[in-house]
Amino acid sequence: MTTHPDTPTADAAVAAVDRTLADRAASSAEFLAGILAAAMLDTEGQPTKLPSLLFPDVDPDVVQQVWDKALVVGYRMGRISARPQWDAAGLRRLRAALADAGYEAMAGQADRSLATLQHPADTATPRTRP
């Protein structure tokens, strides 16, 4: 028996499952990174202790300036991620601005976030085995 050229091979099916699971693992890792960040704060008790804890050899004024900006960025990120389905247009706009400015890696990250707003595996009907 021969296989029709358009019939997916077992290797292609394995590769598809591998890619889907690897992508989900990466998304889970990003989620866990957020939990880790929260746990760092929980162990220190207050955000003002984190900068000096993580950067003890840097001038405290410089650390504070970076920290102040990071808090603003983090707060905005939280607002965007809280309702991503409502801000896809904003992410597209920002992705385009990053790409236009030559920030390809950051544009790619924004593109990844857009792609995960609704993962195809979350909406696809599962196939049953024959």
N, C-alpha and C positions, 0 to 999 in steps of 0.2 A: 504494500500500500504506500502510495506517495502522498505527500502533503502539498496542498495547493499553495502557491507562493504567497497568497494573501492571508493565509492562516497563521496566526501568531504562534511562534514556537514556545516551548516550555521555557527556554532561556529568556525570551522577551517577557513572558509573564512574570518570571522571577525578578527580572530587572525592574519591571513596573512596580511590583510589590516592594522591592528593596528601596526604590526611590521614594515611594509614598511613606514608608515607615521611617526612612532616614529624615525626611522633611518633618514628619510629626515629632521625631526625637529632637530635632533642632528647635522646633517651636516649644516643646516642653522644656528644653534647657533654658530658653529665654524666660519662660514663666518662672522656673525655679530660681533664676538669677534675681528676679524681683523679690521672691521670698527670702533669698539670702540677704539682699539689701535691707529688707525689713528686719531680719533677725540681727543684723549688725547694729541697727538702731536700738532694737529691743535690749540688747546686751549692754549698750552704752548709756541708755536711758534718755538721752536728749541729743538732737541733731548738732548742737553746738560743740559737742565733744568729738564728733567724728573726724573733722578735718585735721585737728592736731594729732589725733590717734593714728591716722593713716599717713600723715606727712610730718613726722616729728623733726626732720632736719631742714624744713623749709621755713623761711621767714613767716611768722604768724600773720602779718598783714597781707602778704601775697596769698597765703592759703585762704584767708577770709575773703579777699576779692574774688578768687576763683569760686569759692563756696557760695558766695552771694549770687553769682551768675548761674551756677549750677542749680541752685534752688529754684530760680525763675524758670530755667529750661525744664527741670524735672516736674515742676508744677504744670507747665504747659503740656508736657508729654502725658501726664496723667489725665488732663482734660481731654486730650485727643484720643487716648486709648480707652477712656471710660465709655465712649459711644462711637467706636470707629465706623459703624455702619452709617452714621450721620455725617462723617467728615471725609468720605472717600474723595470728594471733589477737592477738598483742601489738601489732602495728601497728594493728589495728582498735580495740583498747582505747584506745591512745594517741590515735588520730585522733578518737575520740568525746570523749575528755577535752579535747582542744584545741578542738573545735567547741563543746562545752558551755561552755567558758570564754570563748568569743567569738573565738578565734584561728582565723578562717576561712581565711586564707591558709596558715597552717601545717597546718591540717587538710586542706586541699586538696593540699598537698605529700605528706602521709602517704597520702592517697587515691591520688595518682599512683603512689607506690611500691607500694601494694597492687595497683594495676591492672597494673603491669609485672612482678609476680612471675611471671606466666605470660601473656605477650602472646598474644592470639588468633591472630595471624599465625604464631606459632611452632608452633601445634598444628593449624591448619586445613589441610585437604588442598588443595593448589593446584588451581585450575580450569584445564582445558585449553581452548584456543581451538577452536571448531568448525571 
